Each structure stands twice: as structure tokens, then as C-alpha cells.
Amino acid sequence: MARILIIDDNDFVRNMLKETMERAGYEVETAVNGVEGVERFRKISCDLVITDLIMPEKEGIETIMDLKKDFPAVKIIAISGGGRVGPTNYLKFAEMLGAAYTFTKPVDRKALLKAVKVLLQP
């Protein structure tokens, strides 16, 4: 069973994504920010990371950079509701850093599940 790490500081979003992925048959780990997320990824091997971009402690952009530096093959999906400048710029930057897919919040769960399935197929 594939394991997914979800990193999001918003309890509602994190729990909704966790429930969605578990219902689809995935094992799920969660973290509330990038610092905790990178630590969890180092301890527990995960097949995919779904990370928010705007978070306290360590933002998603920094999280993606850290994960890609130490684990170049890691598969990442970035999500964002925006912040001051809207989500588009953040999501474009996440793609430049190696996020395979990006989604704006609120996340279309069907589209997200499709992206996860594509990334996790052998």
C-alpha cells in the first residue's frame, strides 16, 4: 500500500485530505508544517508528498526545496489558497522546484486523486 505524507497547517484541509486518501486505499501520515513534514519524511518512507505552500515555521516552497535536495526522486503535489498575491505565483514556483502537480484551494478531490494515481503507478 502506498504511503502519502500530507503537510498542511489547516486542520480542516489536512483532515479532509487524509480522509480522502484513506478512503482511496492509501496509508497516510500528516504534519502541520514544513519542519514537521521534512522530519516525518526522513523517519517514515513515503511514496508521495502533498504540501500546502503557505504555512508557519517552514513554508511549502522551502519544504519542497529541502525534500528535493535530499530526496531528488520524491513525488510532490503542491496546494495553495494564495496568501497576499494569490495562489498562481506560488504554484508556478512550486512547479519550477519540482512539484509534479499543483492545485488551488479548495482542492478538487477527484482531480487530486487522479494526479495521485498517476504519480503512484509503477
C-alpha positions as CSV (number, residue, x, y, z in Angstrom):
1,M,0.0,0.0,0.0
2,A,1.4,3.4,-1.0
3,R,2.0,5.9,1.8
4,I,1.3,9.6,1.4
5,L,2.5,12.4,3.6
6,I,0.1,15.4,3.8
7,I,1.6,18.7,5.1
8,D,-0.9,21.5,5.9
9,D,-1.3,23.8,8.8
10,N,-5.1,24.0,8.4
11,D,-6.7,21.2,10.4
12,F,-9.8,21.0,8.2
13,V,-7.9,20.7,5.0
14,R,-5.4,18.3,6.4
15,N,-8.1,16.0,7.8
16,M,-10.2,16.2,4.6
17,L,-7.2,15.2,2.5
18,K,-6.3,12.5,4.9
19,E,-9.8,11.0,4.8
20,T,-10.0,11.3,1.0
21,M,-6.7,9.4,0.6
22,E,-7.5,6.8,3.2
23,R,-10.9,6.1,1.5
24,A,-9.0,5.6,-1.8
25,G,-6.9,2.9,-0.1
26,Y,-3.7,4.8,0.8
27,E,-1.8,4.9,4.1
28,V,-1.5,8.5,5.3
29,E,0.9,10.4,7.5
30,T,0.3,14.0,8.4
31,A,2.3,17.1,9.5
32,V,1.2,20.6,10.5
33,N,4.1,22.5,8.9
34,G,7.2,22.0,6.8
35,V,9.6,21.4,9.6
36,E,7.5,18.6,11.0
37,G,6.8,17.3,7.5
38,V,10.5,17.1,6.5
39,E,11.3,15.4,9.8
40,R,8.5,12.9,9.3
41,F,9.6,12.1,5.7
42,R,13.1,11.4,6.9
43,K,11.8,8.9,9.6
44,I,9.0,7.3,7.6
45,S,9.4,6.4,4.0
46,C,6.6,7.9,1.9
47,D,5.8,7.5,-1.8
48,L,4.2,10.9,-2.3
49,V,4.0,14.3,-0.5
50,I,1.1,16.7,-0.7
51,T,2.1,20.0,0.7
52,D,0.4,23.3,1.3
53,L,2.6,26.3,0.3
54,I,1.6,29.0,2.9
55,M,2.4,27.7,6.4
56,P,4.1,28.9,9.6
57,E,7.6,27.5,10.6
58,K,8.6,26.5,7.1
59,E,6.6,27.3,4.0
60,G,5.9,24.8,1.3
61,I,8.4,26.2,-1.1
62,E,11.2,25.7,1.5
63,T,9.8,22.2,2.2
64,I,9.9,21.3,-1.5
65,M,13.5,22.6,-1.8
66,D,14.6,20.6,1.3
67,L,12.9,17.4,0.2
68,K,14.2,17.6,-3.4
69,K,17.7,18.4,-2.3
70,D,17.9,15.3,-0.1
71,F,15.4,13.0,-2.0
72,P,15.6,14.1,-5.7
73,A,13.1,11.4,-6.8
74,V,10.4,12.4,-4.3
75,K,7.0,12.9,-5.9
76,I,5.3,16.1,-4.7
77,I,1.9,17.7,-5.2
78,A,1.6,21.4,-4.1
79,I,-1.6,23.1,-3.0
80,S,-2.3,26.7,-2.1
81,G,-5.1,29.1,-1.3
82,G,-2.9,32.0,-2.1
83,G,-1.8,34.4,0.6
84,R,-1.3,38.1,-0.3
85,V,-0.6,37.6,-4.0
86,G,-2.9,34.7,-4.8
87,P,-2.0,31.1,-5.4
88,T,-0.8,31.3,-9.1
89,N,2.7,32.7,-8.4
90,Y,3.3,30.3,-5.5
91,L,2.1,27.3,-7.5
92,K,4.2,28.2,-10.6
93,F,7.3,28.5,-8.3
94,A,6.4,25.1,-6.8
95,E,6.4,23.6,-10.3
96,M,9.7,25.1,-11.1
97,L,11.1,23.5,-7.9
98,G,9.8,20.1,-8.8
99,A,6.2,19.7,-7.8
100,A,4.6,17.3,-10.4
101,Y,1.1,18.7,-9.9
102,T,-0.3,21.9,-8.3
103,F,-3.9,22.6,-7.2
104,T,-5.6,25.7,-5.8
105,K,-7.7,25.5,-2.7
106,P,-10.4,24.5,-2.4
107,V,-8.9,21.3,-3.9
108,D,-10.9,19.3,-6.4
109,R,-10.7,15.9,-4.8
110,K,-11.4,14.0,-8.0
111,A,-8.6,15.7,-9.8
112,L,-6.3,15.3,-6.9
113,L,-7.0,11.6,-6.7
114,K,-6.4,11.3,-10.4
115,A,-3.0,13.0,-10.0
116,V,-2.1,10.8,-7.1
117,K,-3.0,7.7,-9.0
118,V,-0.8,8.8,-12.0
119,L,2.2,9.6,-9.7
120,L,2.0,6.3,-7.8
121,Q,1.5,3.9,-10.7
122,P,4.5,1.7,-11.3
